[in-house]
Amino acid sequence: MRIDKFLKNSRIIKRRQVAKEACENGRVTINDKLAKAGSLVEEGDVVEVVFGTSTLKVRVLSLIDGAKKNTATSMYEVIDG
């Protein structure tokens, strides 16, 4: 799954366009490597997102296409942040 779509489906970032812009601005990494909006994310990957002064680091648990609000948080576990 593309990282921008994962961030939207997991509701870490509300809109896919905002997730894409975060990637373009170098604020998203996958396994400590800068991610482009089209970069693929897999189960077990560590994703880090910088929000202004705070950072959210999560481990991908599952990839659910079209996740509902109550299942979105089961897509990842927070490591740090």
N, C-alpha and C positions, 0 to 999 in steps of 0.2 A: 504494500500500500504506500502511496506517496505520503511524505511527511506532512505536507500541508493538509491533506485530507485526514490523516490520523489526528492532527492537532484539533481540527474542527469536529470530527466524529467523537473524540474523547472529551470534547468541551473544555480543553485546556485553553484554547483560543476560540472565541465565539464565531468568527466568520473566516471562511477560507481565504478571502482576499487579504485579511489582516495577517493570517498565518503565512501567506506567500510573501508579503512585505517584510515580515520578521525574518524570513529566510534570506531574502535579498539583502537585508541590512546586516547580515552576519550575526544575528542574535539566537540562532538555533544550531545546535550541534548534535550529531549522532555518533556515539562512541568516540567522543573527543575530536571529531572531524567536522568542519563546517558543512552545513547542509544547504543544498539548493531546494527550491520548492518541489522539484520532481524527484528528489532523492528517495530511494526506497527504504522503508523501515520494516523490520521483521521482529517476531517475538524474541524477547531476550535482549534487544538493543537498549542502550541507555541514551535517553534524549534529554538534553539540557536546553532550557529556554530562559533567556534573560528578559525580564520585565522591568525596565527602568533601573531601579537600584536593587531589586530582588532577583533571585535566580531560582528556578524550579527544575529539579532533576528527578526524572521518573524512569522506571524500567517498564518496557512494553510487555504486557502479559498476554494480550490477545488482540487480534485485528478484526473488528466487527464493522461491516459495511452498513451504514445507515443505523447506527446504534441509537437506541431510545435513551431518554434522559436518565432512567433508573439503571441502565446497564452501562452507561458511558464510563463511570468511574471504575468499573471492573476491567477496563482495557489497560490500566496501568497501576503501578504502585509507586508512591512517592518515596524517593531515596533521601533527598535532601531538598529543603526549601520550605 
